[in-house]
Amino acid sequence: MNLSFFDQFSSPSLLGIPLILVATLLPALLLPSPNNRWVAGRLSTLQLWLISLITKQLMIPLDKKGHKWALILTSLMLFLLLTNLLGLLPYTFTPTTQLSMNLALAFPLWLATLLIGLRNQPSVSLGHLLPEGTPTPLIPALILIETTSLLIRPLALGVRLTANLTAGHLLIQLISTATTALFSTMPAVSFLTLIILFLLTILELAVAMIQAYVFVLLLSLYLQENI
């Protein structure tokens, strides 16, 4: 029984072919396609308004030099948002519960922001490793601590997203299993757990959106430090 709770996090396959690529590309089908008309429909208008709102929010921490990253950050935000939300549907697979995938998204973008800082302003970027006014005996320890905190940033991004989504999915499955098991013996308790499951699902919808926003927002803050 304990193993079955984690089966939902294993990559699905068909005839031995992993389907994680299909699950990853599925959110792209929900985005508006190019059209010759200014307004293609109400749904397209709503999608474009949402994309514009997301772009404005992500560009707030950045100055004009960082606005060239708008396309990358907005695309990543939409991808994570749609993937997290689609993963809450029954009998679906959530690619963002895989730590390997989240690290594959976090590490290259974090490395790009770091290399931009080292290329454009190396003294400022390296100066972050040693705060001004540090006592001389503490310099080696602080450099080691700041370097470690810098290097674990992509790991923290991936682990945060993976842990929050995995915990939410496990809670939903545990409570739904309890609701089904108690329905025949204790209907009142089963109804109570059903209400808890409904509230938890609403909470997970919020977590899915918040975690996607936090992931991209932290990347934009890392970018702002280096430009």
Secondary structure, DSSP 4 states (H G I P E B T S, - for coil): -HHHHTGGGSPPEETTEE-HHHHHHGGGGGSPPP-SSS---HHHHHHHHHHHHHHHHHHTT--GGGGGGHHHHHHHHHHHHHHHHHTTSTT---GGG-HHHHHHHHHHHHHHHHHHHHHH-HHHHHHTTS-TT--GGGHHHHHHHHHHHHHTHHHHHHHHHHHHHHHHHHHHHHHHHHHHHHTTT-HHHHHHHHHHHHHHHHHHHHHHHHHHHHHHHHHHHHHHHH-
